[in-house]
Amino acid sequence: MSQDTIESILQEKRLFQPPAEFSEKAQIKSLEEYKQLYDRAKADPQAFWGELAEKELHWFQKWDTVLDWQPPFAKWFVNGKINISYNCLDRHLTTWRKNKAALIWEGEPGDSRTLTYSQLHREVCQMANAIKKLGVQKGDRVGIYMPMIPEAAIAMLACARIGAIHSVVFGGFSAEALRDRLNDGQAKLVITADGGFRKDAIVGLKEQVDKALANGAAPSVTDVLVIQRTKQQIHMEAGRDRWWHDLQKEASADCPAEPMDSEDMLFILYTSGSTGKPKGVVHTTGGYNLYSHITTKWIFDLQDTDVYWCTADVGWITGHSYIVYGHLSNGATTLMYEGAPRNSNPGCFWDVIEKYGVNIFYTAPTAIRSFMKMGEHHPKARNLSSLRLLGTVGEPINPEAWMWYHRIIGNSKCPIVDTWWQTETGGIMITPLPGAIATKPGSATLPFPGIVADVVDQDGATVTNESGGYLVIKHPWPGMMRTLYGDPDRFRRTYWEYLRPKNGDYLYFAGDGAHKDKDGYFWVMGRVDDVISVAGHRLGTMEIESALVSHPAVAEAAVVGKPDEIKGEEIVAFVTLDSAYTSSPQLEKELKQHVVSEIGAIARPGEIRFTDALPKTRSGKIMRRLLRSLAAGQEVTGDTSTLEDRTVLDKLRGGA
Ligand code: PRX
């Protein structure tokens, strides 16, 4: 981000106070109330989290100690026994919520389904019994590769119910990416569907699973459970694949939730880092349950009659925490939508809001920017008056998009919660509490109570005078990742030893750059590592480079992000070819397609630039800074004296 942009952001003068009528009824009603919570949590975190855990959740057995912190490894609610599926379902059945809508689902072709808490409980128990029968036991890993249908949530809850560890893989990932994740987690079972509807096409999910498992390439997987969604013809492997509707007929709806240790693994979710293969972020049961629950309650300001809709996919952390677990744990009504805005139906989101009277709407800045482009006549043609709160997540929101969201979707009356967090943090970390904290367009505002955030320099020292630095978290919190699956060393190195202050403290390094303004508001600027964000999807440049070099034509590849008006960033790949190949538009197409089949459509490069050589330092490091400037069509500024061969830069400038 340029210095100009930073300065203009820090001069943002617009301040939006929470509307009085909103604050009156809100969970957290004033800045004073927020400050009290914040100060209490900071002064005595164990008492703060312990009291909330006791008040908000059901425990089969209470913990002995709230926090056992052996940096960088934390245990929360030590020896407590809990089950998140019980908290999301069973405990609501003895209340008026029994017949409340838990999940409202709108399918892409216009079909729909509503499951009450008791109906959802029934289906989860049935699926839990069915997968038990397939041999899945407590501690086993289960891959979930699904379209956005209720069974995706049912599968997650069914795993949690019996203590199996789920690993949801976004349905847009390719067979190769799925296979890597199944192998890393040594999954025993895969739960999938015959296919899914995406935009105006059918995607063959089961086909991808077949490819991932072909020739014994994922040997840990012994069974595949298939949900019928699209009804196209698919291959069913005898002895391995079973239809859910067959097993459901015989499955009992009685399946008591297994009391889990608070620190038992709940799920693994893979995310991209700056180096190496995707990382399996591990979340455990008790702390994650509490953190997703309480952040949902206070940030989305849940009221009993609300219909809440988050447009994320369950394949991402947002779908885990804020479609499934956080909302069901609170007994809320959560809406799931299979579709996506597209040219043939640009107003479909607004139709869903009108149809179900959605009150709380949570989406990504990239989606907002594309709505702006499609035109305000689409939302204006629908009745959106049910909305009372809006949210954004996934990337920094530019003030222009924030203002449009506020005016056009929120009718200038809905507070906006710009929520900063990550797969690793389990839940939202920096955010307005909508009845309490005044907002500034583009700022995620203040840390959630219990979260000690700061902006520091390379030595881990707090930066002053609003100058930028690294965003860090200074104290453990219940929703934090516990480790990287099978790689505790990488966990320690990547997140906790990147920045070490002189006093030896451990700081959690998020990978983001940020500024703090004079009011203490945080402005998250984006990643400072080699991770790019394309339409809010986080991708490691190295992952894409590895995909490219696995093609026989490619000798070397360097991938950078280029600013994009809608998607935030677009992927640009600089590629040198093996001497047996020459560049051509056909090869460019082929390489793009190769990345899609290695990773998935989200990683398709926008542009491939063929070159004779890449700019490197004398020690052989690719100078990405130069490539970023070139990709963005900017002048290359700053020091280029370390370049090994200066002619490379001239050639690249010339478009060689
Ligand atoms: O760079 C930050 C950006 O998304 C990253 C986390 O990506 P992921 O683990 O895929 O989770 C996305 C959904 C929680 C962060 O390191 N990010 C997320 N939310 C914001 C954000 N950047 C700025 N503002 C946000 N509100």
Residues whose N, C-alpha, C, O or C-beta is under 5 A from the ligand:
A	BS01	PRX	T318 T392 V393 G394 E395 P396 D418 T419 W420 W421 Q422 T423 E424 A444 A510 D512 V524 G526 R527 G536 R538
